[in-house]
Amino acid sequence: MASLRVWIVCSALLLAAGCSAANPAARPAGSGAAASAAPADPQAPQQPKLIDLEAGKAAVPSAGKLASVKKNALKVFYSNPKAGKQVALTFDDGPDNRTTPIILDILKRNHVKATFFLVGSRASAYPDMVKRIIGDGNAIGNHSWSHPDFARVSADTARKEIADTEATLTAIAGYEPSLFRPPYGTLKAEDEPVIAQSRMNVVDWSVDTRDWAGTPAKQILTLVRKELHPGGIILQHCSGGGTGHLANTVEALKILIPELKEEGYTFVTVPELLNLPAALPASSVKVASGNSQG
């Protein structure tokens, strides 16, 4: 009788797992292989299809083997294993006048170039910091105007977020950045044409340090040592981080750079790693701009 009960329980668990795998909407957004997810309101009549930029990794044995995933009209880049022992440091959510200059100082001291995915409203507030980022030889990318969750805003709002940031960065940098990283790594299917029209390259990451959550520097280092493969892209932040002001990021970075150099890694920008242009060609189709501040 006990054996029968065990068999019933196991069968039920297997059936539940099968249903979950067959129904991506049953999984929360950002859970991995789900390309669809239910919105926050379970009573909503329609469930927007989400593009989880982490999706596809579950189908690959090793994150180090994953270079990109095609999402309908979009190609999302995670890494470039063919690049050999190269690594790209990326910093999101800046710039600011507190943490960003400290990170730039560390990079310059170590002769390292990185890529900064900038929020438009902050770039507008700190244009001189944007100029310094570029002047130091780093690459920049579009990270939206106000860092909304694109899964929760309309396609029109997403269009303005992207276009206003691109216009601001172009005015400061003198060229139109070719890289885009969506906040929180999610997009709706409706956002695909917007980004496809802009001709920007969507860049995700292969290593998430979770520094924004206050992860201690020691744990950040342990995570990178475990997750990094040649051609990897490391996600960090250069603004925000609550009361700690990303002191953990700064502390970890001081150790991480010389350690990876000792292991034979070369630091490159995302355009260099992925063999992409840093700027869009002048003939690129422009996305109509608005004023996201209003």
Contacts in CASP RR format, 6 or more apart in sequence:
PFRMAT RR
TARGET T0000
AUTHOR 0000-0000-0000
METHOD contacts of the structure
MODEL  1
MASLRVWIVCSALLLAAGCSAANPAARPAGSGAAASAAPADPQAPQQPKL
IDLEAGKAAVPSAGKLASVKKNALKVFYSNPKAGKQVALTFDDGPDNRTT
PIILDILKRNHVKATFFLVGSRASAYPDMVKRIIGDGNAIGNHSWSHPDF
ARVSADTARKEIADTEATLTAIAGYEPSLFRPPYGTLKAEDEPVIAQSRM
NVVDWSVDTRDWAGTPAKQILTLVRKELHPGGIILQHCSGGGTGHLANTV
EALKILIPELKEEGYTFVTVPELLNLPAALPASSVKVASGNSQG
19 26 0 8 1.000
20 26 0 8 1.000
20 27 0 8 1.000
24 33 0 8 1.000
24 34 0 8 1.000
24 35 0 8 1.000
24 36 0 8 1.000
24 37 0 8 1.000
25 34 0 8 1.000
25 36 0 8 1.000
25 37 0 8 1.000
25 38 0 8 1.000
25 47 0 8 1.000
26 38 0 8 1.000
27 33 0 8 1.000
27 34 0 8 1.000
27 37 0 8 1.000
28 34 0 8 1.000
28 37 0 8 1.000
28 38 0 8 1.000
29 37 0 8 1.000
29 38 0 8 1.000
29 50 0 8 1.000
29 52 0 8 1.000
29 151 0 8 1.000
29 186 0 8 1.000
30 37 0 8 1.000
30 50 0 8 1.000
30 52 0 8 1.000
30 54 0 8 1.000
30 55 0 8 1.000
30 186 0 8 1.000
31 37 0 8 1.000
31 52 0 8 1.000
32 52 0 8 1.000
32 54 0 8 1.000
32 55 0 8 1.000
32 56 0 8 1.000
32 57 0 8 1.000
32 58 0 8 1.000
33 55 0 8 1.000
33 56 0 8 1.000
33 57 0 8 1.000
33 58 0 8 1.000
33 59 0 8 1.000
34 50 0 8 1.000
34 52 0 8 1.000
34 55 0 8 1.000
35 49 0 8 1.000
35 50 0 8 1.000
35 51 0 8 1.000
35 52 0 8 1.000
35 55 0 8 1.000
36 47 0 8 1.000
36 49 0 8 1.000
36 50 0 8 1.000
37 47 0 8 1.000
37 50 0 8 1.000
37 52 0 8 1.000
37 151 0 8 1.000
38 44 0 8 1.000
38 47 0 8 1.000
39 47 0 8 1.000
39 48 0 8 1.000
39 151 0 8 1.000
39 152 0 8 1.000
40 152 0 8 1.000
48 151 0 8 1.000
48 188 0 8 1.000
48 189 0 8 1.000
48 190 0 8 1.000
49 188 0 8 1.000
49 189 0 8 1.000
50 151 0 8 1.000
50 186 0 8 1.000
50 187 0 8 1.000
50 188 0 8 1.000
50 189 0 8 1.000
51 71 0 8 1.000
51 74 0 8 1.000
51 76 0 8 1.000
51 186 0 8 1.000
51 187 0 8 1.000
51 188 0 8 1.000
51 189 0 8 1.000
51 191 0 8 1.000
51 192 0 8 1.000
52 185 0 8 1.000
52 186 0 8 1.000
53 76 0 8 1.000
53 182 0 8 1.000
53 185 0 8 1.000
53 186 0 8 1.000
53 187 0 8 1.000
53 202 0 8 1.000
53 204 0 8 1.000
54 185 0 8 1.000
54 204 0 8 1.000
55 69 0 8 1.000
55 71 0 8 1.000
56 66 0 8 1.000
56 69 0 8 1.000
57 63 0 8 1.000
57 66 0 8 1.000
57 78 0 8 1.000
60 66 0 8 1.000
62 229 0 8 1.000
63 78 0 8 1.000
63 79 0 8 1.000
63 206 0 8 1.000
63 207 0 8 1.000
63 227 0 8 1.000
63 229 0 8 1.000
64 79 0 8 1.000
64 81 0 8 1.000
64 206 0 8 1.000
64 229 0 8 1.000
64 230 0 8 1.000
64 231 0 8 1.000
64 232 0 8 1.000
65 81 0 8 1.000
65 229 0 8 1.000
66 78 0 8 1.000
66 79 0 8 1.000
66 81 0 8 1.000
66 206 0 8 1.000
67 77 0 8 1.000
67 78 0 8 1.000
67 79 0 8 1.000
67 80 0 8 1.000
67 81 0 8 1.000
67 82 0 8 1.000
68 75 0 8 1.000
68 76 0 8 1.000
68 77 0 8 1.000
68 78 0 8 1.000
69 75 0 8 1.000
69 76 0 8 1.000
69 78 0 8 1.000
70 76 0 8 1.000
71 192 0 8 1.000
72 189 0 8 1.000
72 192 0 8 1.000
73 192 0 8 1.000
73 193 0 8 1.000
73 196 0 8 1.000
74 187 0 8 1.000
74 192 0 8 1.000
74 195 0 8 1.000
74 196 0 8 1.000
74 202 0 8 1.000
75 201 0 8 1.000
75 202 0 8 1.000
76 202 0 8 1.000
76 203 0 8 1.000
76 204 0 8 1.000
77 201 0 8 1.000
77 202 0 8 1.000
77 203 0 8 1.000
77 204 0 8 1.000
77 233 0 8 1.000
77 270 0 8 1.000
77 274 0 8 1.000
77 276 0 8 1.000
78 204 0 8 1.000
78 205 0 8 1.000
78 206 0 8 1.000
78 232 0 8 1.000
78 233 0 8 1.000
79 206 0 8 1.000
79 229 0 8 1.000
79 231 0 8 1.000
79 232 0 8 1.000
79 233 0 8 1.000
79 273 0 8 1.000
80 86 0 8 1.000
80 231 0 8 1.000
80 232 0 8 1.000
80 273 0 8 1.000
80 274 0 8 1.000
80 275 0 8 1.000
81 229 0 8 1.000
81 230 0 8 1.000
81 231 0 8 1.000
81 232 0 8 1.000
82 231 0 8 1.000
83 230 0 8 1.000
83 231 0 8 1.000
83 268 0 8 1.000
83 273 0 8 1.000
84 230 0 8 1.000
84 231 0 8 1.000
85 230 0 8 1.000
85 231 0 8 1.000
85 263 0 8 1.000
85 264 0 8 1.000
85 265 0 8 1.000
85 266 0 8 1.000
86 230 0 8 1.000
86 231 0 8 1.000
86 232 0 8 1.000
86 265 0 8 1.000
86 266 0 8 1.000
86 267 0 8 1.000
86 268 0 8 1.000
86 272 0 8 1.000
86 273 0 8 1.000
87 228 0 8 1.000
87 230 0 8 1.000
87 231 0 8 1.000
87 232 0 8 1.000
87 233 0 8 1.000
87 234 0 8 1.000
87 260 0 8 1.000
87 265 0 8 1.000
87 266 0 8 1.000
87 267 0 8 1.000
87 268 0 8 1.000
87 273 0 8 1.000
88 114 0 8 1.000
88 115 0 8 1.000
88 231 0 8 1.000
88 232 0 8 1.000
88 233 0 8 1.000
88 234 0 8 1.000
88 267 0 8 1.000
88 268 0 8 1.000
88 269 0 8 1.000
88 270 0 8 1.000
88 272 0 8 1.000
88 273 0 8 1.000
89 107 0 8 1.000
89 112 0 8 1.000
89 114 0 8 1.000
89 115 0 8 1.000
89 234 0 8 1.000
89 236 0 8 1.000
89 253 0 8 1.000
89 267 0 8 1.000
90 114 0 8 1.000
90 115 0 8 1.000
90 116 0 8 1.000
90 117 0 8 1.000
90 181 0 8 1.000
90 203 0 8 1.000
90 205 0 8 1.000
90 233 0 8 1.000
90 234 0 8 1.000
90 235 0 8 1.000
90 236 0 8 1.000
90 270 0 8 1.000
91 100 0 8 1.000
91 103 0 8 1.000
91 114 0 8 1.000
91 115 0 8 1.000
91 116 0 8 1.000
91 117 0 8 1.000
91 236 0 8 1.000
91 237 0 8 1.000
91 238 0 8 1.000
92 116 0 8 1.000
92 117 0 8 1.000
92 143 0 8 1.000
92 181 0 8 1.000
92 235 0 8 1.000
92 236 0 8 1.000
92 237 0 8 1.000
92 238 0 8 1.000
93 117 0 8 1.000
93 119 0 8 1.000
93 122 0 8 1.000
93 143 0 8 1.000
93 147 0 8 1.000
93 212 0 8 1.000
93 237 0 8 1.000
93 238 0 8 1.000
93 239 0 8 1.000
93 240 0 8 1.000
94 100 0 8 1.000
94 116 0 8 1.000
94 118 0 8 1.000
94 119 0 8 1.000
94 122 0 8 1.000
94 123 0 8 1.000
94 126 0 8 1.000
94 143 0 8 1.000
94 237 0 8 1.000
94 238 0 8 1.000
94 239 0 8 1.000
94 240 0 8 1.000
95 116 0 8 1.000
95 118 0 8 1.000
95 122 0 8 1.000
95 123 0 8 1.000
95 126 0 8 1.000
95 129 0 8 1.000
95 130 0 8 1.000
95 133 0 8 1.000
95 238 0 8 1.000
95 239 0 8 1.000
96 122 0 8 1.000
96 126 0 8 1.000
96 129 0 8 1.000
96 238 0 8 1.000
96 239 0 8 1.000
96 240 0 8 1.000
97 126 0 8 1.000
97 129 0 8 1.000
98 239 0 8 1.000
98 245 0 8 1.000
99 237 0 8 1.000
99 238 0 8 1.000
99 239 0 8 1.000
99 240 0 8 1.000
99 245 0 8 1.000
99 246 0 8 1.000
99 249 0 8 1.000
99 250 0 8 1.000
100 116 0 8 1.000
100 126 0 8 1.000
100 129 0 8 1.000
100 133 0 8 1.000
100 238 0 8 1.000
100 239 0 8 1.000
101 129 0 8 1.000
101 132 0 8 1.000
102 250 0 8 1.000
103 114 0 8 1.000
103 238 0 8 1.000
103 249 0 8 1.000
103 250 0 8 1.000
103 253 0 8 1.000
104 132 0 8 1.000
104 133 0 8 1.000
104 136 0 8 1.000
104 138 0 8 1.000
106 250 0 8 1.000
106 253 0 8 1.000
106 254 0 8 1.000
106 257 0 8 1.000
107 113 0 8 1.000
107 114 0 8 1.000
107 136 0 8 1.000
107 138 0 8 1.000
107 257 0 8 1.000
108 136 0 8 1.000
110 257 0 8 1.000
110 258 0 8 1.000
110 261 0 8 1.000
112 257 0 8 1.000
112 267 0 8 1.000
113 136 0 8 1.000
113 137 0 8 1.000
113 138 0 8 1.000
113 139 0 8 1.000
113 267 0 8 1.000
113 268 0 8 1.000
113 269 0 8 1.000
113 272 0 8 1.000
114 138 0 8 1.000
114 139 0 8 1.000
114 267 0 8 1.000
114 269 0 8 1.000
115 138 0 8 1.000
115 139 0 8 1.000
115 140 0 8 1.000
115 141 0 8 1.000
115 179 0 8 1.000
115 269 0 8 1.000
115 270 0 8 1.000
115 271 0 8 1.000
116 133 0 8 1.000
116 138 0 8 1.000
116 139 0 8 1.000
116 140 0 8 1.000
116 141 0 8 1.000
116 238 0 8 1.000
117 140 0 8 1.000
117 141 0 8 1.000
117 142 0 8 1.000
117 143 0 8 1.000
117 179 0 8 1.000
117 181 0 8 1.000
117 203 0 8 1.000
118 130 0 8 1.000
118 133 0 8 1.000
118 140 0 8 1.000
118 141 0 8 1.000
118 142 0 8 1.000
118 143 0 8 1.000
118 165 0 8 1.000
118 169 0 8 1.000
119 143 0 8 1.000
119 144 0 8 1.000
119 145 0 8 1.000
119 146 0 8 1.000
119 147 0 8 1.000
119 165 0 8 1.000
119 239 0 8 1.000
120 142 0 8 1.000
120 143 0 8 1.000
120 144 0 8 1.000
120 145 0 8 1.000
120 146 0 8 1.000
120 164 0 8 1.000
120 165 0 8 1.000
120 168 0 8 1.000
120 169 0 8 1.000
121 145 0 8 1.000
121 146 0 8 1.000
121 292 0 8 1.000
121 293 0 8 1.000
122 239 0 8 1.000
123 130 0 8 1.000
123 165 0 8 1.000
123 168 0 8 1.000
123 169 0 8 1.000
123 172 0 8 1.000
124 168 0 8 1.000
127 172 0 8 1.000
130 140 0 8 1.000
130 169 0 8 1.000
130 172 0 8 1.000
130 173 0 8 1.000
131 172 0 8 1.000
131 173 0 8 1.000
133 140 0 8 1.000
134 140 0 8 1.000
134 173 0 8 1.000
137 269 0 8 1.000
138 269 0 8 1.000
139 177 0 8 1.000
139 179 0 8 1.000
139 269 0 8 1.000
139 270 0 8 1.000
139 271 0 8 1.000
139 272 0 8 1.000
139 278 0 8 1.000
140 169 0 8 1.000
140 173 0 8 1.000
140 177 0 8 1.000
140 179 0 8 1.000
141 169 0 8 1.000
141 177 0 8 1.000
141 178 0 8 1.000
141 179 0 8 1.000
141 180 0 8 1.000
141 181 0 8 1.000
142 162 0 8 1.000
142 165 0 8 1.000
142 166 0 8 1.000
142 169 0 8 1.000
142 177 0 8 1.000
142 179 0 8 1.000
142 180 0 8 1.000
142 181 0 8 1.000
142 200 0 8 1.000
143 165 0 8 1.000
143 180 0 8 1.000
143 181 0 8 1.000
143 183 0 8 1.000
144 150 0 8 1.000
144 158 0 8 1.000
144 161 0 8 1.000
144 162 0 8 1.000
144 165 0 8 1.000
144 182 0 8 1.000
144 183 0 8 1.000
145 160 0 8 1.000
145 161 0 8 1.000
145 162 0 8 1.000
145 164 0 8 1.000
145 165 0 8 1.000
145 168 0 8 1.000
145 292 0 8 1.000
145 293 0 8 1.000
146 161 0 8 1.000
146 292 0 8 1.000
147 183 0 8 1.000
148 157 0 8 1.000
148 161 0 8 1.000
148 183 0 8 1.000
149 183 0 8 1.000
149 184 0 8 1.000
149 186 0 8 1.000
150 158 0 8 1.000
150 161 0 8 1.000
150 182 0 8 1.000
150 183 0 8 1.000
150 184 0 8 1.000
150 186 0 8 1.000
150 187 0 8 1.000
150 188 0 8 1.000
150 191 0 8 1.000
151 184 0 8 1.000
151 186 0 8 1.000
151 187 0 8 1.000
151 188 0 8 1.000
153 161 0 8 1.000
154 190 0 8 1.000
155 188 0 8 1.000
155 190 0 8 1.000
155 191 0 8 1.000
155 193 0 8 1.000
155 194 0 8 1.000
157 292 0 8 1.000
158 187 0 8 1.000
158 188 0 8 1.000
158 191 0 8 1.000
158 194 0 8 1.000
159 194 0 8 1.000
159 287 0 8 1.000
159 288 0 8 1.000
160 289 0 8 1.000
160 290 0 8 1.000
160 291 0 8 1.000
160 292 0 8 1.000
161 292 0 8 1.000
162 180 0 8 1.000
162 194 0 8 1.000
162 195 0 8 1.000
162 198 0 8 1.000
162 200 0 8 1.000
162 287 0 8 1.000
163 198 0 8 1.000
163 286 0 8 1.000
163 287 0 8 1.000
163 288 0 8 1.000
163 289 0 8 1.000
163 290 0 8 1.000
164 289 0 8 1.000
164 290 0 8 1.000
164 291 0 8 1.000
164 292 0 8 1.000
164 293 0 8 1.000
165 292 0 8 1.000
166 176 0 8 1.000
166 177 0 8 1.000
166 198 0 8 1.000
166 200 0 8 1.000
166 287 0 8 1.000
166 289 0 8 1.000
167 289 0 8 1.000
169 176 0 8 1.000
169 177 0 8 1.000
170 176 0 8 1.000
170 177 0 8 1.000
175 278 0 8 1.000
175 279 0 8 1.000
175 280 0 8 1.000
176 279 0 8 1.000
176 280 0 8 1.000
176 284 0 8 1.000
177 200 0 8 1.000
177 278 0 8 1.000
177 279 0 8 1.000
177 280 0 8 1.000
178 199 0 8 1.000
178 200 0 8 1.000
178 201 0 8 1.000
178 271 0 8 1.000
178 276 0 8 1.000
178 277 0 8 1.000
178 278 0 8 1.000
178 279 0 8 1.000
178 280 0 8 1.000
179 200 0 8 1.000
179 201 0 8 1.000
179 203 0 8 1.000
179 270 0 8 1.000
179 271 0 8 1.000
179 276 0 8 1.000
179 278 0 8 1.000
180 195 0 8 1.000
180 198 0 8 1.000
180 200 0 8 1.000
180 201 0 8 1.000
180 202 0 8 1.000
180 203 0 8 1.000
181 202 0 8 1.000
181 203 0 8 1.000
181 204 0 8 1.000
182 191 0 8 1.000
182 202 0 8 1.000
185 204 0 8 1.000
187 195 0 8 1.000
194 287 0 8 1.000
195 202 0 8 1.000
197 285 0 8 1.000
197 287 0 8 1.000
198 280 0 8 1.000
198 284 0 8 1.000
198 285 0 8 1.000
198 286 0 8 1.000
198 287 0 8 1.000
199 280 0 8 1.000
199 284 0 8 1.000
199 285 0 8 1.000
200 280 0 8 1.000
201 274 0 8 1.000
201 276 0 8 1.000
203 233 0 8 1.000
203 270 0 8 1.000
203 274 0 8 1.000
204 233 0 8 1.000
205 233 0 8 1.000
205 234 0 8 1.000
205 235 0 8 1.000
206 227 0 8 1.000
206 228 0 8 1.000
206 229 0 8 1.000
206 231 0 8 1.000
206 232 0 8 1.000
206 233 0 8 1.000
206 234 0 8 1.000
207 223 0 8 1.000
207 224 0 8 1.000
207 227 0 8 1.000
207 228 0 8 1.000
207 232 0 8 1.000
207 233 0 8 1.000
207 234 0 8 1.000
207 235 0 8 1.000
208 223 0 8 1.000
208 235 0 8 1.000
209 215 0 8 1.000
209 220 0 8 1.000
209 223 0 8 1.000
209 224 0 8 1.000
209 234 0 8 1.000
209 235 0 8 1.000
209 236 0 8 1.000
209 249 0 8 1.000
209 252 0 8 1.000
210 220 0 8 1.000
210 223 0 8 1.000
211 220 0 8 1.000
211 236 0 8 1.000
211 237 0 8 1.000
211 241 0 8 1.000
211 246 0 8 1.000
211 248 0 8 1.000
211 249 0 8 1.000
211 252 0 8 1.000
212 237 0 8 1.000
212 240 0 8 1.000
212 241 0 8 1.000
212 246 0 8 1.000
214 241 0 8 1.000
214 244 0 8 1.000
214 248 0 8 1.000
215 223 0 8 1.000
215 248 0 8 1.000
216 248 0 8 1.000
217 248 0 8 1.000
217 249 0 8 1.000
217 251 0 8 1.000
217 252 0 8 1.000
217 255 0 8 1.000
220 248 0 8 1.000
220 249 0 8 1.000
220 252 0 8 1.000
220 256 0 8 1.000
221 252 0 8 1.000
221 255 0 8 1.000
221 256 0 8 1.000
221 259 0 8 1.000
224 234 0 8 1.000
224 252 0 8 1.000
224 256 0 8 1.000
228 234 0 8 1.000
228 260 0 8 1.000
230 265 0 8 1.000
231 273 0 8 1.000
232 273 0 8 1.000
233 270 0 8 1.000
233 273 0 8 1.000
236 249 0 8 1.000
236 253 0 8 1.000
237 246 0 8 1.000
237 249 0 8 1.000
238 246 0 8 1.000
238 249 0 8 1.000
239 246 0 8 1.000
240 246 0 8 1.000
257 267 0 8 1.000
260 267 0 8 1.000
261 267 0 8 1.000
269 278 0 8 1.000
270 276 0 8 1.000
271 277 0 8 1.000
271 278 0 8 1.000
END
